[in-house]
Amino acid sequence: MSLSDAGVLAGTPARDGWWMPAEFEAHEGCWMLWPERADNWRERARPAQAAFAAVAAAIARFEPVHVGVSAAHTEAARELLPRGVEVVTLAHDDCWMRDVGPTYLVGKPGELRGIHWRFNAWGGLEHGLYHPWDQDERVAPEVLARERRARYRAPIVIEGGAIHVDGEGTALLAEECVLNPNRNPAVTREAMEAMLREYLGVTHFIWLRLGVYNDETDGHIDNMACFVAPGKVCLTWTDDRADPQYERSQEAWERLTAARDARGRRLEVARLPMPGPLYMTESEAAGLAPSAACKPRRGGERLAASYVNFYFANGGLVMPLLDARTDAQARETLQGLCPGREVLGVPAREILLGGGGIHCITQQVPDPRLARLRPAPSNAA
Ligand code: KQY
């Protein structure tokens, strides 16, 4: 392995024979961050902290959980998190481990590597959600250094929530987000695909046009659709033709059912009912600290609520509970799609109020033994 400086690898993952496994494959554990900022999390983030602690506790039933907490909040977080969850002092600007954490790669049995993507807070100074974001930018290398894993520094702006893979060579992405000029203004679709081939070890792309309506990430795929198994995808869905989500989901359905994956399979596409529509209340918005550093949130704003924003754990699936009218149906659909897993629901409205879901606040660490099971996707098709 050739390291340039402090653990940074000189090549690219695909050239070195490494790839991103699917989230539904085996894990070594899970990373999260602690919500702290009072301008994005109401009531000085207390309700969000309780919600994050419940997510950590649910995941910890299936696999080890590590939570990065700023030095100032370490003691309080330790009090709220279950004993078995590791608390790690780690500076960050907000708490979206999916987006600021490393994307882990497998390639050699017993070893993991990570990708450190460029991050611009979902759109940079003009379109992004807060500034500064320099501490977020350092989360991935800090985590990898702490775990003594080598890393690749990718030359593009993208977030973990914008990427889903099936671990067999297919990437699922949304154009609205990944090709948005607010991330990489000069990068064409062809150049983006070339880059993702090199970094994720994928060989095939399925592009949706749009993500969830009013999603402040510009349509992260992890809120819209995801692989639940090779050849199987679930998609957020509404039958309400008057809802702005209707056409988005309809178009995605058409693209997904027409697509083939890297192995030439047609996809089985399952519809997950959309909660709501849900809106931020005036009293929830009033609990936010005013700030010039963060995009303001207002009462009455439509929330980008979706049950697709769940987390696969070893033998489990931790799903957001968002709406008593649809929670049971969503749980049943997910259980039917993943019969071997225990589906656990965790109340997630407080996470949604900050702009995301359970998938957005977690980052799986794959089991390093995965590389033993099959060859790299580029050799597999
Ligand atoms: O979708 C995600 N992966 C993250 C959502 C981040 C929202 C920031 N407020």
Boltz pocket constraint, residues with backbone or C-beta under 6 A from the ligand:
constraints:
  - pocket:
      binder: B
      contacts: [[A, 96], [A, 98], [A, 99], [A, 129], [A, 160], [A, 161], [A, 162], [A, 216], [A, 217], [A, 220], [A, 222], [A, 223], [A, 354], [A, 355], [A, 356], [A, 357], [A, 359], [A, 360], [A, 361]]
      max_distance: 6.0
